[in-house]
Amino acid sequence: MRQVRRVVALGVGVLATGALLAGGVSAQESKMPRMAWGSPDLSGVWDFRTITPLERPVALQGKQVLTAEEAATFTQQAIAGRNADRRDGGARRDVERAYNDFWWDWGDDLTADRRTSLIVDPPDGRIPALTAAAEAKRLARRERGLRPVRARVLIGSPAHGPEDLGLSERCMLGFNSGPPMLPSAYNNNVQVMQTPDHVVLVNEMIHEVRVVPLDGRPPLGDTVRQWMGDSRGHWEGDTLVVTSRNYTSKTGSFYTLIQTYGAGDTLELVERFTRTDADTLVYEFTVDDAATFVAPFTAVIPMQRSDNSLFEYACHEGNYGMTNLLQGARVQQRERR
């Protein structure tokens, strides 16, 4: 793993640079809810929706934190821009907004510290550039028309066969479920369950489940590859640290709702979970993949405790999307004859 500069956002309006103290937030140790065996209590359902963008917008270059007035304007514009009840933009945009605003759950506020990006390192708040080798592979894949079945998330694929659809469109993997977890359009919830030697992370989106051993067992051998990687966890003071490797090359090193970067077989992902008060779980992740990105990058997402239960994600039940897409492709083929 490359040397990574730790950058953590804790509290309101504070950006702390450097190493997170091994004891977590020491001033609050006496108030830290704990399990019967002594480790911090991270259990429950945590909501990570926010309108704070992953990357700092170009218009806000050089500005890490908004003023209260700027934050109010940004929030108003973001909510208006995502309003799916609008009828402007013509027929195509109208169809794309088939889910009206009731169904979306982007959130309606920035993080409490009013950051301009979830990415806190590098300081520009942007995903680092691809390496020359990764960029060459990206262009080669595009020229060869590589089947998008390798992509967790794919928008606007011309569907001629099932291999043309990304994993998320087939409700298998993707969207904001991670790892790493990212705020997205809806189902921005994760449930944490704990035992002395395991932590279980259950995402509401596509009901992904990760069982993370804490008992010091060795990782899987390099030849065993998995969609969700192979995770091992340990405690650093009151912070749960989860390191994941052994991702398959069939998925990206990192992906957003609309883009996939590189291939996951060289990725090392480090996630940190620190409970800072009764209602906040700070989630930090670092993507470290020297084959894909010129530098590691780190994002910090404060999660808020939710009193709700997870809802079932039954995407494929009664889903006629695949049938309709393929029928449409067959009609196009007949018309070209």
N, C-alpha and C positions, 0 to 999 in steps of 0.2 A: 504493500500500500504506500502511495506517495505521501510525503509530509503534508498534512492538511492543517491550515490555520483555523482554529476554532473561533466561530463567531456566533454568539448566542443573543437572542432578544428575550429579556426577562423584565417583567413589570411594564408600567405605562411610560412611554416616551424614553426608554433606555435601550441603547444598543451597546452591549458589552462585548469587547473584542479580547480574545485570548482563550485560555483554557477554562472550562467550566470547573468550578471547585468540586473535588471528589465527593464532598458531602452534599452536593446540590445547593439548595438555597438554605444556608446554615441558619439564618435568622429565624426560619420557620420550622426548624427540625422538631422542636417540641410540640408543634401543632400538626405535624405530618400524620395523616391517617395511616395506620399500619395494619398489616395482616397479623394473624395470631402468631406466626413464626417470625415476625419482626421486619419483613421487607415492606416498603411503601405500598399502600393500597392504591393500585391503578385501576381497579376493577370498575365496571360500569359501562354505560354507553356515552361516547364522546362525539360531539358535533364539531366538524372542522370546516364548515362553510364560511366563506368570506369573499367579499368582492375585491380584496387586495390582489392584484395580479401576480402571477408567478414571476414574471420578468418586469423590470421597471420600464414603463412606456418611454419611447424616445423623447417625447415632449417634456418628460420630467428628468432628463439626463442630468446627473450631478446632484439631484435632490433626493435625499434618503428618507426624509420625514416631511409630511404635510403639516401646515398650520391647521388649526381647527376650522378656519374659514375655508381654506383650500380643500380640506377633507369633506366638508359639507357639499361643496360644489362638485367634487369628483364623485361622491356617492350619488348625488342626484342625477348626474349625467350617465353613470354606469347603470343605474336602475332603469332610466328612460331608454337607454340604448338596447337593453335586453328585454324590453316589454314585448312579449309575444302576442299581445292582443292588438298590435298595430296592424293596419291594413295598407301601409304604403309599400312601395317597392315592386309592384306588379304581381302577376300570377305566380311566378316561380317562388318569390319570397313568401307569398301567401301560403303556398303548399309547404314550404320549409317550416313554417310556423304552425304546422298541423296540431302540435301540442300548444294549447293556449296557455296564458300566463299562470293559470291555476296549477299546472303540473310541474312548473320549474321551481327550483329551490336553491338559487345561486347564493342566497344570503342578501342582506341589505345593509351591511356595514363593513368598514375597514377593520383591520386588527386594532386593538386598543392603543397601540403606540403610533398609529397612523403612518406606518411604513408605506413606501411607494412600491415595494416588491416583497414577495415572500423570500426570494433569494437574497441572502445577506452577505454571501461571499461567492464570487468576487465582489468588490465594493461597488461596481457599476450595476449590480443587480440583474445581470444578464447571464444566460446560459453561455458558457465558453464556446469558442469556435471548434468545429470538427478538426481533427488532425488531417494532414494531407492524405493519408492512406484511407481514412474513413470517408472523406469527401470523394475520393476517386471511386470507392466502392459504391457510394450513393449514386453517383452519376452513371456508373456501369449498370447498376440494377435498374435504373430508370430507362436506360437505352435498351436493355434486354427485355423490358416489360416483365420483370420478375413477379410471379404470382403473389398477391398480397396476403396469402394465408399466413405468412410469417408475422404480419403486423397485428398487434393487439387492437389498435384503433385505426380505422380507415374510414374516411369520409368521401362519398362520391365515387365509389368504385363502379366501373362498368361491369355489371354482373352477367357474365356469359355462362358461368358454371359455379359450383360451390367453392372451388378453389380461388375464385375472384373476390371472396368476401373475407374481410378481416375477422379476427376472433371475437371482437366485441360485437360486431353485427350479427354473429351467430350466438351471442349471449354466453360465451365460454370464459373469456378473460377480458380485462380492459377497463376503459373509462377511468374512474378515479380510485379503483380498488388497489392499485399498486401491486407490489411495492415499487417505489414509495407512494404513499397516499397523497392525493392532491385534491383540493377543493374543485368541485365541478358543478354540473347542472342540477343534480339531485342525488339523493341517497348518500349524503355526506356524513355518514355515521360509521363508527367502528365500536365494537364491543370488546372489552378486555376482560379476560378471565384468568385467574391465577391459582397455581398450586406452589408448594415450595420449590419444585424442580421443573416447572413448565409455565409458560405464559401463552395464552391462546388469543389471537387477534382475528375477529370475525368482522368482515366488511359487509355492510348492507348492500352495496353495489355488487351484483353478480354473486352474492353470498360466498365470497372467497374466505377460506379459513387457513390460517397459518399456526401451526403448533411449534413453538420455539422452545427447545430444551435449554435448561439452565444448569444442568448437572455436570458440565465439563466434558461431555462425550466428544470424541473427535468428529470433525466434519466428514461428509461423504467424500469418496475418492473422486478425482478429477473426471473420471469417465462417466459418472452419473450426473445427468443434467435434468433440470426440472423447470417447468414454466415459471414457478414462483421462487425458484432458487432454493438453496439449502441454508437455513438460518440457525444460528447459535447465539444464545444470549448470556449476559452476565450483568451483575450490578457493579457500578462504579459509584460508591456512596449510595445516594438515594436516586440515582439515575439508572434506568434500565437501558443497556446498550445491546442492540441486536445487529449482528454482522451477517450478511447474506452473500453467498457466492454460488457458483455452479448453475447459473442460469443457462438456458438453452440458447443457441445462436438463432433460433427461429423467432425470437422476440427481440425487441430493441433494448439497447443499453439504458435508454430513458425514453419516455414518451409522454406527450400531452394529449389533450382531447383531439388534436388535429394533426399531430406530427410524431414520427418515430425516428429516433436517433441511433445509428450504429446497430451493433449486435450484442446481445447480452452475455455472450460466453466469456467476455473479459471484464465484466463488471464486478466491482466490490461495492456493496451498498451498506452503509452504516447508519442505523436509526437510533435515536436517543429519545427516551420518554421520561420527562421530569415533571412530577406533580408539584406545582408552585403554590397552590392554595386549594380550598375545598372544591372549587368549581373550575379549575384550570389545569389542563395537562399540556405542557409544552412539548410539541413533537418537532424534532430536528432530524433532517436527513442529509447525508453527504454522498453524492455520486462520484465515485472514483474509478475511472476507466481510461487508462492512458492510451489505449488503442483507439478510442473514439473521440475523446475531448482533450484539448491542449492543457487543460487544468481541471482539478476537481471543482465541484461547486456545492454549496450548502444552502438549504432553505430552512426556515423556522416557521412553524404553523401552530398558533395557540388553539387548542381544542377546548371546548366548553362542555361541562357536564350536562347531559340531557336526562330528563325524567321519562322520556319515551322509550318504548321497546323497539327493536328492529322489526321492520316489516319484511315479509317474504318477497324475494325478488324472483318472480315467476315469468321471466322474459320469454321463454320458449313455449310455454303452454298456450296452445291456441294461436300461435304466431304464424301468420300466413305470409310473412315477408319473403322468406326464401322461395316459396312456390310462386308468388307473384313476380318476383324479380326474374326468375328463370323463365316463366311464361312470357314475360315481356321480351327477354333476349331471343327466345325462339321466334316470336313475331317479327323482330327486326331481321333475323336471318332469312325468314321466308320472303320478306319484302325486298331483300337485296338480291334474290335469285332472279 
